């Protein structure tokens, strides 16, 4: 079971608070384009698609056939992508050898059995297909603004899989690492915007700390937002496996 059983409230918060602005997507398009070679007929799996931000982005960027798979009914209800299917990393509702690449964004920590997920991805990928995993990994919080203020949430992040954990799980299905890199993204125009748009329900680490810890982090963020100016730039990691 995922760490969070997303209901309609969580899905609404996710859609409102977690979709990146256009400026924030630029670096990710550049990073992904270094690894994907989209062409007519390319099929891309967006696994754990949530409310569909990445499915929409990939379809617009590359004009490829994107298939969104998401276990949460509440998330799928808010996903505008025309092909949003029920399923999860252990049961992908696609035929063998049917997709050219898979995109997994901020969802690997919800997968209870990464080894089973790796086998299932190997099944649906065509030979030579790649898995691109965008994530915050255990031990890698220093470049993520959220953890600067919500320090207690680091302990939640440290229960996530590490890069090495994911590589080991995927190695059991014959995957090897092609690339690993942090990707800087403009998450918000300012800390004031972060504060105004923050929704606790949209962030797994914030849901899993205490109310007192959340209040303390909110106070730190509120104080900093009064004086700090400029865009908020975070770095999440991109792990590419083949």
N, C-alpha and C positions, 0 to 999 in steps of 0.2 A: 504494500500500500504506500502511496505517496505520503510525504511528510505532512502535507496539507490536503484535505479533501475539499477542493474548491467548490463553494456554493455560489449562488447568484450575487451575494454581496461581495465576496472575494473577487469574482470575475469582473464586476463593475469597477472595483478599485484597481484591479490590474489594468484594465483598459484605460482608465483615467490617468494612472500614474506611471505606468511602465513603458508606454509607447515612446520611443525616442523621437525628438524633433528631426526634421530633415537634415540639419547640420550634423546631428549625431550619427546619422546613417552613412555619411560620406566615407568615413574611415573603414567602416565594415564592408561597404561595397568594394573598396580598393583591396582590402584583405582577402575577401572571398574570391574576387576576380583573379587573384594570383594563383588560385588552386582549381577553380572550375573552368572548364572550357565549353560553355554552353553553345549549343547549335540546334537547328531545327530537329525536333523529336526528343530532345533531352528531357528526362523526367527527374524531378527533384522531390524527395520526401522531406517534409517539414514535420518532424516527429516531436510531439509535445508542443503543438502549434499555438496553444493558448488562445488568445483573442485575434490571432491572425496577422499581426504586424509584419512578421517576416515573410509569410506566404504572399502577402500583398506586395512587399518590397521586391522579392525575387521575380514575381511575375512581371512587375513593371521594369525592372532592370534588364532582365535577360530574355523576356518573352519565351519562357520555358513552361513546360507542363508541371505545375506544382500540385502535389497531393498533401493536404494537411491531415494529420492524424493526432487526435487529442482525446484523452480519456474522460475529461470532465464535461458533462452535459452542459453545465452552466457556461463554461468557456466556449464550447462549440456554438451555443446560442448567440454569442456575441462575435463570432468569427464570420466576416462577410465573404470569405473565400468560398467559391461555389463547390469546391470539393473538400469538405471537412468531414472526415470519417471518424467514427468511434473506434478506439483502439489504444494500445499502449506499447511500451518497448518490449514487452514479452509476447505480445500478440498483435503483430502488425497486419492489418487486413489487406495485404497485397500478395500477389503471386510471386513465386520464385523468380529471381533474375529480372525484376520488372522496373527497377529504378537505377539511375546513373550515379546519384549521390544522395546523401542524407544530411540534413541540418538539424542539430540538437541545440537549442538555445536555452540556457539557464534552466535545464530540466534534469541533468544527469544526477543531481543530488536527490531527486524524487524516485529514482529507479531502484527498487529494492534488491534486484539481482543483476548487476552490470554484466556478468558473464553470460547470463541468458539473453540479455539485450544484445550483446555482441554477436551471439549465434544467430539471433533473429535478423539482425541487420545484415549479416553475411548471407543469409538466405535470400533476402529481397534485393540485394545489390547485384548488379551485373558485374562480370569480371572486371577488375580494375577500378571499381567504384570506390568513392571516398566517403568518409564520415567526417563532418566538420562539427566540432563541439565548441560552442561558445559558453563560457562558464566562469563563475568565481569558484576557485578551487581552494581546498583547505590550505591554510598557511599563506595565502596570497591575498591579503586584505589591505596592504599598505596603500594601494593606488585607488581605493574605492571610498568615495566620500562618506557613504553611509556609515562606515565603520569608524571614521574619524570622530563622529559625534555619538553614535550608539556603540560605545566600546564594548559593552557587555555582549553584544551580538556576535562578537568575534568567536566566542565559545561555541555558538551555533555553527558558524562557518567552519570551524575546525572539526566538526563532525561530518562535513561533506567529504566526498572522495577527494583524494589528492590527485595530482597529475599522474603520479606513479601508480596509484590504485587503478585509475582508468586504463592506463597503458597495459597494465598486467591483465586486467579483465579482458580487454580486447585482443590481447596476444593469444588467448586461448582459442579464439576463432580465426587466428591467422593474420590479424591486423598488425601492422607496424606503423610507427610514427613517421609521418612525412614532414611535419612542421609543428612548431610550437612557438607562439609569439603573443605578447600583450598587445592589445589594440586600443589606443586611446580614443575615446568617444566624448563628444560634447553632450553631456547628459541634460544640461539645463542652462539657460542664459545666465542664471545667478542663483546664489543661495536663497535669496528671497523667493524665487520661483520654486525652488526645491521645497522650502517651508510651506508655501501656499498650496502646493500640489501633493504634499506627502500624504499617503494613505497607508496606515499600518498594515491593513489587510493585503496590500499588494506585495509585501516583502516577507518571505518566509522567515528570515532571521529576526525580524521585528515581531512577528506573531509568536515566536518561541522564546522570547524573554519575558520577564515579569512586567507588570504594569508600572511598578516603581522604577525599574530600569528604563523602560520606554519613556517615562516622564522625565527622567534625568537626561536622557539623550536629546529629547525634544527641547529642553531648556538650553542645552549647549548649542544646538542648532539655531535656536531663536536668538541667542546672544550673538553668535557669529554673523547671522544674517543682517544684523543692524549695521555692521561696519564693513563687511567684506564685499567687494565688488568684482565683477568679471564673470566669465562663464565657468561653469563647473565641468571639469574634465576628469573622467574616470578611465581606468583601464581594466577591461576584462580580458581573459585569455582565449585564444583560439588554438585548439588542438586538432590537428588534421591527421587522420589515420587512413591507411589503405590496406 
